[in-house]
Amino acid sequence: MSSELDRLFEHLRFASISTDSRHADDVRANAQWLVGQFEGMGLETKLHETPGFPVVVARNEHVEGRPTVLVYGHYDVQPVDPLELWESAPFEPEVRDGKIWGRGGADNKGQHFVHMLGAERTIKEDGALPLNVIFLIEGEEEIGSPNLVPFLESHRDELQCDIIAVSDTGMVAPGVPTLGYGLRGITCLEVTIKGPSGDLHSGVYGGAVANPATAAARLVASLHDGEGKIAVDGFYDDVVPLENWEREMWEKVQMKIF
């Protein structure tokens, strides 16, 4: 096993489940491990405490006139239950059929560790990075990042950058370097529909009194038209249409969904 894979497996062995207070020490230990990795690369590294779990920030020496790239990732992972469905222990990673099996390997330790290794190798081979690079790795993504926005606001000046690379995506196929630049966002809403205070006989009241379930179904169905396009007024006002070269590129990509 290569030393890089050994180090990734060290990363994956931390049971950094942010949703489970029993693993709070594991989450913090994982953050400290990242600090050691970044310092070993020669980057200026700080572990920032928050009301929850720490944010790890590492950077190279800032050079005026160069673009600044911020690489975002998270070191916390999803819960592992039900354990009986795992073929191997979730925090004892192993390679099977050319794939790494272990919690966090795909979300998100594997991705940001690859970017870390890329920066590390460039520093070793060239002596420095050609850009100003900031790594920001947090520990609360799987619980909605409740402390990330306050942290960003309080460190706005030192985190200024030209580009943010979200190191939490996948590849379209093995061996195909992939840069995703059109990820969709999400809007979460909670809608309460009130109906009769008690059961009503469908033979007497059916059709005359609206069924809350039917009303909810109509609301959801109204969000899209018959072709699947979003029917909310103004939604597409700021959406940039695909260019012809993009359509041609995607026609040639051989995607493989795992």
Backbone torsions as a table, in degrees:
resi	resn	phi	psi	omega
1	MET	NA	135.0	-179.0
2	SER	-69.0	157.2	179.0
3	SER	-63.1	-32.9	178.6
4	GLU	-65.4	-42.3	178.9
5	LEU	-68.1	-37.0	175.0
6	ASP	-57.3	-44.7	-178.4
7	ARG	-67.4	-40.0	176.4
8	LEU	-61.4	-41.8	179.6
9	PHE	-63.9	-35.2	173.3
10	GLU	-58.2	-45.1	179.8
11	HIS	-59.5	-43.6	-175.6
12	LEU	-74.1	-18.5	-178.1
13	ARG	-77.0	-14.2	176.6
14	PHE	-74.2	123.2	178.5
15	ALA	-82.5	66.0	-171.2
16	SER	-85.3	63.0	-178.9
17	ILE	-88.1	102.6	-174.3
18	SER	-71.3	-19.6	-178.9
19	THR	-81.8	-7.9	-174.4
20	ASP	-120.0	112.2	-177.2
21	SER	-60.8	-21.7	178.4
22	ARG	-66.9	-17.4	-178.6
23	HIS	-108.2	18.6	-179.0
24	ALA	-60.0	-40.6	179.3
25	ASP	-66.2	-35.3	178.1
26	ASP	-65.6	-39.9	179.3
27	VAL	-62.5	-46.4	-179.1
28	ARG	-66.2	-38.4	178.5
29	ALA	-63.5	-36.7	177.9
30	ASN	-64.4	-40.3	177.5
31	ALA	-62.0	-43.0	179.1
32	GLN	-64.2	-36.4	177.8
33	TRP	-62.2	-42.7	178.1
34	LEU	-61.7	-40.2	177.5
35	VAL	-56.4	-45.8	179.4
36	GLY	-62.5	-38.0	178.8
37	GLN	-64.8	-46.7	-179.2
38	PHE	-65.3	-41.9	178.4
39	GLU	-63.6	-35.8	177.2
40	GLY	-65.3	-23.2	176.8
41	MET	-82.2	-8.4	-178.5
42	GLY	88.3	15.1	-179.9
43	LEU	-91.8	146.3	173.4
44	GLU	-69.3	121.6	-169.4
45	THR	-129.9	137.6	177.3
46	LYS	-134.1	140.1	171.6
47	LEU	-102.0	112.1	-176.4
48	HIS	-97.8	121.1	176.7
49	GLU	-75.0	147.8	174.1
50	THR	-131.8	174.7	173.8
51	PRO	-61.0	-14.7	177.1
52	GLY	-114.2	-115.2	-179.1
53	PHE	-100.1	156.5	-172.5
54	PRO	-69.3	156.8	170.5
55	VAL	-108.7	128.5	178.9
56	VAL	-100.5	125.9	179.2
57	VAL	-124.0	127.3	177.9
58	ALA	-132.0	145.8	-177.6
59	ARG	-151.2	155.4	171.1
60	ASN	-90.2	178.3	-179.6
61	GLU	-66.6	128.7	-177.9
62	HIS	-74.6	129.4	177.7
63	VAL	-116.3	120.6	-179.6
64	GLU	-59.7	139.8	178.0
65	GLY	92.8	-14.0	178.0
66	ARG	-93.4	147.3	174.9
67	PRO	-64.0	151.4	178.0
68	THR	-114.7	126.1	179.0
69	VAL	-112.1	129.3	174.4
70	LEU	-105.5	122.8	178.6
71	VAL	-101.5	118.3	-178.7
72	TYR	-101.7	139.6	172.1
73	GLY	-156.5	179.6	177.0
74	HIS	-140.9	144.9	-177.4
75	TYR	-103.4	-2.4	174.9
76	ASP	-85.6	158.5	-174.6
77	VAL	-131.7	167.0	177.2
78	GLN	-71.8	156.8	172.1
79	PRO	-59.3	164.3	-173.5
80	VAL	-112.0	-1.6	179.5
81	ASP	-70.0	147.7	-1.6
82	PRO	-83.6	128.3	-175.1
83	LEU	-62.5	-30.0	-175.8
84	GLU	-67.1	-13.6	179.1
85	LEU	-87.3	-7.4	178.4
86	TRP	-82.8	138.8	174.7
87	GLU	-85.7	-17.7	176.1
88	SER	-142.5	160.9	-178.5
89	ALA	-61.1	130.2	-173.7
90	PRO	-61.2	-28.2	-179.3
91	PHE	-110.6	23.1	169.4
92	GLU	-124.4	79.9	-172.5
93	PRO	-61.7	148.6	176.1
94	GLU	-149.3	162.4	178.4
95	VAL	-102.6	124.2	176.2
96	ARG	-133.2	127.8	178.4
97	ASP	53.9	38.2	176.4
98	GLY	78.6	7.8	-180.0
99	LYS	-122.7	148.6	176.9
100	ILE	-88.3	126.5	177.1
101	TRP	-111.7	122.0	-180.0
102	GLY	167.5	141.5	-178.0
103	ARG	-61.6	130.4	179.4
104	GLY	97.5	-12.0	-178.0
105	GLY	-62.2	-33.4	179.6
106	ALA	-108.8	-7.6	-176.0
107	ASP	-155.9	88.8	5.6
108	ASN	-136.4	15.9	-174.0
109	LYS	-66.2	-38.1	-178.9
110	GLY	-60.5	-44.7	-176.3
111	GLN	-66.6	-52.7	-174.9
112	HIS	-71.3	-23.9	176.2
113	PHE	-69.9	-34.2	175.5
114	VAL	-61.2	-43.4	178.6
115	HIS	-65.6	-36.8	176.0
116	MET	-62.5	-44.0	179.8
117	LEU	-64.8	-36.8	177.3
118	GLY	-62.1	-43.1	177.9
119	ALA	-66.5	-41.3	-179.3
120	GLU	-61.0	-45.9	-178.4
121	ARG	-66.1	-39.2	179.2
122	THR	-62.6	-41.4	178.4
123	ILE	-62.9	-41.9	-179.3
124	LYS	-65.9	-40.4	-175.1
125	GLU	-82.1	-37.1	-174.6
126	ASP	-109.4	-9.2	179.8
127	GLY	89.2	-18.5	-178.9
128	ALA	-167.1	167.9	175.9
129	LEU	-89.6	146.6	-178.7
130	PRO	-79.0	-5.9	-178.9
131	LEU	-128.5	164.7	166.4
132	ASN	-81.1	122.0	-175.3
133	VAL	-123.0	133.6	175.4
134	ILE	-122.9	124.3	171.2
135	PHE	-98.0	129.1	175.0
136	LEU	-125.7	108.9	-177.9
137	ILE	-118.5	115.4	-176.6
138	GLU	-104.3	171.6	-176.4
139	GLY	-122.4	24.2	-176.5
140	GLU	-136.9	17.3	-176.9
141	GLU	-61.4	-37.7	-176.3
142	GLU	-74.4	-5.4	173.4
143	ILE	-117.1	21.7	174.7
144	GLY	90.4	9.8	177.5
145	SER	51.4	52.5	-175.6
146	PRO	-62.9	-25.7	-177.5
147	ASN	-105.5	3.0	-177.3
148	LEU	-72.7	-45.5	-178.6
149	VAL	-61.6	-47.9	175.5
150	PRO	-58.5	-37.3	178.7
151	PHE	-64.9	-45.4	179.8
152	LEU	-62.7	-40.1	-179.7
153	GLU	-65.5	-39.0	-177.3
154	SER	-79.8	-14.0	179.0
155	HIS	-121.5	29.2	-175.2
156	ARG	-54.9	-47.9	-174.6
157	ASP	-64.5	-44.9	-175.4
158	GLU	-76.7	-13.1	-180.0
159	LEU	-105.6	11.0	178.5
160	GLN	-59.8	136.3	-177.4
161	CYS	-152.0	167.9	178.1
162	ASP	-94.3	-30.8	-176.8
163	ILE	-139.4	139.9	170.9
164	ILE	-112.5	122.1	175.9
165	ALA	-103.1	111.7	179.1
166	VAL	-82.1	107.5	-176.5
167	SER	-87.6	59.7	-176.8
168	ASP	-147.6	41.7	179.9
169	THR	-130.1	-175.8	-176.0
170	GLY	-117.7	-172.1	176.7
171	MET	-113.4	146.8	-177.3
172	VAL	-70.4	-23.6	179.4
173	ALA	-166.2	157.7	177.7
174	PRO	-57.5	135.3	177.9
175	GLY	75.9	8.8	179.4
176	VAL	-113.1	99.3	177.0
177	PRO	-55.3	134.1	-171.0
178	THR	-131.7	129.8	174.7
179	LEU	-119.2	111.0	178.5
180	GLY	-89.3	125.4	-178.3
181	TYR	-127.9	9.8	-178.3
182	GLY	-133.7	35.8	179.7
183	LEU	-65.2	140.8	178.3
184	ARG	-81.4	150.6	175.2
185	GLY	-89.0	-167.4	-179.9
186	ILE	-146.5	141.1	173.5
187	THR	-122.2	122.7	-178.1
188	CYS	-104.1	130.3	179.8
189	LEU	-131.0	150.4	171.5
190	GLU	-120.0	118.8	-177.2
191	VAL	-114.2	129.2	177.9
192	THR	-108.9	123.3	177.9
193	ILE	-112.8	122.8	-178.2
194	LYS	-100.9	135.4	178.8
195	GLY	-127.9	-155.7	-179.5
196	PRO	-59.2	150.0	-179.0
197	SER	-77.6	-9.0	179.1
198	GLY	-150.3	174.2	179.2
199	ASP	-65.4	140.2	176.6
200	LEU	-120.9	138.2	-178.2
201	HIS	-68.6	126.2	-175.1
202	SER	-66.9	-29.3	-180.0
203	GLY	-69.6	-28.3	-178.5
204	VAL	-95.1	-43.5	-172.6
205	TYR	-106.3	-11.8	-177.2
206	GLY	-56.8	128.3	-178.7
207	GLY	91.7	-33.6	179.6
208	ALA	-82.5	-36.3	178.9
209	VAL	-110.1	126.9	-176.5
210	ALA	-64.0	136.8	175.7
211	ASN	-85.6	122.2	-178.9
212	PRO	-56.0	-35.4	178.8
213	ALA	-64.2	-40.0	178.0
214	THR	-66.7	-41.2	178.6
215	ALA	-62.3	-41.1	178.9
216	ALA	-64.4	-41.4	179.2
217	ALA	-62.4	-40.1	179.1
218	ARG	-65.9	-39.5	178.4
219	LEU	-61.1	-47.2	-179.1
220	VAL	-64.8	-43.9	-178.4
221	ALA	-64.8	-27.5	-177.4
222	SER	-72.6	-11.1	-178.3
223	LEU	-73.4	-20.3	-178.8
224	HIS	-132.3	150.9	175.3
225	ASP	-88.9	-174.5	-175.9
226	GLY	-65.1	-18.8	179.4
227	GLU	-98.3	5.3	178.4
228	GLY	89.2	0.8	178.3
229	LYS	-78.9	146.1	-178.9
230	ILE	-68.9	129.4	-173.2
231	ALA	-99.1	9.5	179.3
232	VAL	-74.8	126.0	-179.0
233	ASP	-56.2	130.6	175.6
234	GLY	83.8	-3.6	-175.1
235	PHE	-60.3	-39.4	-174.1
236	TYR	-91.0	5.2	-175.6
237	ASP	-57.8	-39.4	-176.6
238	ASP	-106.8	11.3	179.7
239	VAL	-85.0	125.7	-179.6
240	VAL	-84.2	124.0	-179.9
241	PRO	-68.1	155.1	178.3
242	LEU	-64.8	140.6	174.2
243	GLU	-82.0	160.6	179.0
244	ASN	-60.5	-38.1	-178.8
245	TRP	-65.8	-30.1	178.6
246	GLU	-70.4	-42.6	177.2
247	ARG	-62.4	-41.3	179.6
248	GLU	-66.0	-38.9	179.3
249	MET	-62.4	-46.1	-176.8
250	TRP	-69.2	-26.0	176.1
251	GLU	-66.7	-25.1	-177.5
252	LYS	-93.1	-15.8	-176.4
253	VAL	-76.2	125.5	176.8
254	GLN	-92.0	94.6	-176.1
255	MET	-79.9	144.9	175.5
256	LYS	-133.6	109.0	-179.0
257	ILE	-88.2	124.8	-179.0
258	PHE	-79.1	NA	NA
